[in-house]
Amino acid sequence: MKKSLLTFAALGAFAGVAHAQSSVTLYGIIDEGFNINTNAGGKHLYNLASGVLQGSRFGLRGTEDLGGGLKAIFVLENGFDVNSGKLGQGGLMFGRQAYVGLSSQFGTVTLGRQYDSVVDYVGPLEVGDQWGGYIAAHPGDVDNFNNTYRTNNTVKYTSANYGGLKFGGTYSFGGQAGNITGNQIWSLGAGYNNGPLVLGVGYLNARTPAASGGLFNSSGTIATPAAAVTSPVYAGFASANTYQVIGAGGAYTFGAATIGATYSNVRFANLGKTFASPFKGQSATFNNAELNFKYQLTPALLVGAAYDYTRGAEISGNSRAQYHQGAVGVDYFLSRRTDVYVIGVYQHALGDTVNAAGATVAATASINQLTASSNQNQFTARIGIRHKF
């Protein structure tokens, strides 16, 4: 009996040490609200929608101290729809993030499903990642600033913080037998955040993005190549051999006000590689510029406004598509973890674009992740509530 008690005490002491050296945190966000879309394919649409300001999610985050400043870390993060209870990201169990790695004074190395460097360093400076939600992201999220596409099979390095400066990169193995560059994705980025000034730059390069296993097919549902992109903003260019994004942004805070700006250059190179295109071998380039502003009226009340301009590609002499977009928002914090908000977004389209079938058509307004308009104009409004736990 005495021996059993001693054994139990020893195990209890060991468990206490293990508990002191490691931790696992359950966290999440529930975002729900009411949307109005004035032109969803020619009709008004009123509906409840989940995860607009931030994607609804729950996750597990863990760390274990291995000694000498070295730690093991992991994240498993799930996305879901509050209204139906279904999984997000095409039905993946941990579709938002799933990775494991090691962290030390020299930085962090992680492996799994992760975010690219453009998302990490430039995305937070876009209004869609702040108070505007995905409906205020750039048309079609053409530059992936709003994290529409995540990267699978990814090795990622993130540096330590050097006086506000951080940098990093990712490399995603394509997974095609006999073709080391097929579906390959890599990115580089850096950010500076010290005092009132925030800066970020990023580069993303994805081979055969619309192919099975490519960046545009990184959700759980593998679409046919021509259907990998549903946004009419660039669906006609998804056949490219290479999708490339160069992005930069900055913000400066003075008092209660913050003014920010982002820029991106997006190139769809060597069209017709993944599926047939009448523009085989050509390239298409998009340029986007955003100016945003927010003001903290009180510790609990934030207001914001933004303007975004996208200039599309010119193919075979057709007029370039142009998208003018304005957004306004109000966010009121009931507590540290719960807020209510209102967002309004208006978009106006001009010029011509190319549809998924390769035909030249008039550009129509297409607010991100909503059913596209039947004409050049579209307006959406959102009233929502967000709770973090």
TASUL-V22336 format. One record per helix or strand of 2 or more residues. SS is the DSSP state (hx for helix, st for strand). FROM is the first residue (numbers start at 1). LEN is the number of residues. If there is no record, write none. Layout:
BEGIN
ss:SS from:FROM len:LEN
ss:SS from:FROM len:LEN
END
This chain:
BEGIN
ss:hx from:2 len:20
ss:st from:22 len:19
ss:st from:43 len:8
ss:st from:57 len:11
ss:st from:70 len:11
ss:hx from:89 len:3
ss:st from:97 len:8
ss:st from:107 len:8
ss:hx from:117 len:5
ss:hx from:123 len:3
ss:hx from:127 len:3
ss:hx from:134 len:3
ss:hx from:139 len:3
ss:st from:151 len:8
ss:st from:165 len:8
ss:st from:185 len:10
ss:st from:197 len:11
ss:hx from:215 len:3
ss:hx from:225 len:3
ss:hx from:235 len:3
ss:st from:242 len:13
ss:st from:257 len:13
ss:st from:284 len:15
ss:st from:301 len:11
ss:st from:322 len:12
ss:st from:338 len:13
ss:st from:352 len:3
ss:st from:360 len:3
ss:st from:377 len:12
END
